[in-house]
Amino acid sequence: MEIYKNRPDSERSELEKSTYEYLRGLDIEYTRVDHDAAATIADCELVDGELGTKMCKNLFLCNSQKTTFYLLLMPGDKHFKTKEVSHALGIARLSFAPEEYLFSLMGLCPGAVTVLGLMNDKDKNINLLIDKDILKEEYLGCHPCVNTSSLKIKMSDILEKFLPSTGHSVTAIELKGE
């Protein structure tokens, strides 16, 4: 894998190109690698080594009525337990949101879920949850709305530039993930 410090010159999807343009408009720097489709944390292990950061799990969740949606960022080595997340939020049990909501709210496909997809959530339907262990990291590893590239971005840029530009805030939660 080759490391890049800029957006790709080659032909890319409109969604991926718009992600790079969005980051450029916010003056957010990143390191990028292109790779085969990475849909799981196991797929991301090689990318982790190249970028020098760990990709996090990005889970798109909803309540049972499918009226409230959450994007959860958590360390890849923690096990996801719906009961633990629901308890941390003080709400009824959450489940994985249906694929059609992922596309309609963030324009994303399964395997490409990323915090950067919040740029497409114009109506702010998604609540962002980030595990406290992720918030402690200097960098965040994420996809640019496709799972064939990965980015390393300063956490401070996500929190201080990106999220304010989208109008989203963070709810920090502490997950044991045991």
Buried (B, 14 or more C-beta within 10 A) or exposed (E): BEEBEEBBEEEBEEBBBBBBEBBEEBEBEBBBBBBEEBBEBEBBEBBBEBBEBBBBBBBBBBBEEEEBBBBBBBBBEBEBEEEBBBEBBEEEEBEEBEEEBBEEBBBBBEBBBBBBBBBBBEEEBBBBBBBEBBBEBEBBBBBBBBBBBBBBBBBEBBBEBBBEBBEBEBEEBEBEBE
